[in-house]
Amino acid sequence: MAEGMKWQKSSFSGGDDNQSCVELAPFNGAIKMRESDDPDVIVTTSVEKLRAFILGVKAGEFDHLI
């Protein structure tokens, strides 16, 4: 399923392909997510849920986790 998807990672991940990061790809109206160091495990979410998560990150709701 991941073949042919255009995966995108954050520019904060750096340019080194060996770095671990979360990658996202649009797929049939949903968003697929995977970790670059384990690309066979793919999680699917909706655009709305990802938007809510990103807004929470920007608001600092998850700062205690890092």
Secondary structure, DSSP 8 states (H G I E B T S, - for coil): --TT---EE-GGG-S-TTS--EEEEEETTEEEEEETTEEEEEEEEEHHHHHHHHHHHHTTTTGGG-
